[in-house]
Amino acid sequence: MVGHLVVWCQVHDCDLPDVSDEDLARISAQLTPDVREVLSVPGALAARKAYGGTAPERVAEQLAALQAVVDEDAAWAAG
C-alpha cells in the first residue's frame, strides 16, 4: 500500500505531505487521513514501539540500560 503511495507521488511529482485526503482514499481505502501521523520521520520512528524499536521511549530505555553497564564497569575499573 505504501509502495503504491510512493509510486503515485513519483508519477504525480509530489511529496507525501502534499497528497490530498481524496487522493489517499483513491490509492487505498485504508489510507485514511490518520495515516499522516506516520508519514514523517518522527511519526515512523514513534510507531516502532516494540522492544528494541526506534520509538523515543524505547531508545531512552536502551540508553539507560547502556549507561548502567558503563557506570558499573567504570566503578569496577576504578575499584
Secondary structure as GFF3:
##gff-version 3
##sequence-region A 1 79
A	DSSP	alpha_helix	2	11	.	.	.	ID=ss1
A	DSSP	three_ten_helix	16	18	.	.	.	ID=ss2
A	DSSP	alpha_helix	21	27	.	.	.	ID=ss3
A	DSSP	three_ten_helix	33	38	.	.	.	ID=ss4
A	DSSP	alpha_helix	41	46	.	.	.	ID=ss5
A	DSSP	alpha_helix	56	78	.	.	.	ID=ss6
###
